[in-house]
Amino acid sequence: MQFVLEHRQTGDTQVLGGWGYVWGALLGPVYLLIKGFLGLALVMIPISVLVFAVGGTMIVLMALASPSFEVTTIVGILLAVLVFAVHGYLTVQLLRTGYMRRGYREGYY
């Protein structure tokens, strides 16, 4: 999913998507801080902790319940990918909210 945001007064355009999801997944609060949203970066810290705590707990519980090493490995990798995908999605949604608060509106690409 890609978002194109245009500033109402300056005409500046921000495109959120693609690499934004990757950087959001990997860096979370740091990515928001780099983009200039200190307050949202602070909001993202507990969200990141929660996402990774829930994801890590799911991986551990699945590993304890599964008798097969192969199944544990495959499902563990899939769960880790899912956790990072959720983290990236939430980061981009917060970034989108931040831009909208600064006067950007969704445009069409």
Beta strands, then each sheet from edge to edge (+ up, - down):
strand 1: 3-7
strand 2: 13-16
strand 3: 104-106
sheet 1: 2+ 1- 3+
end
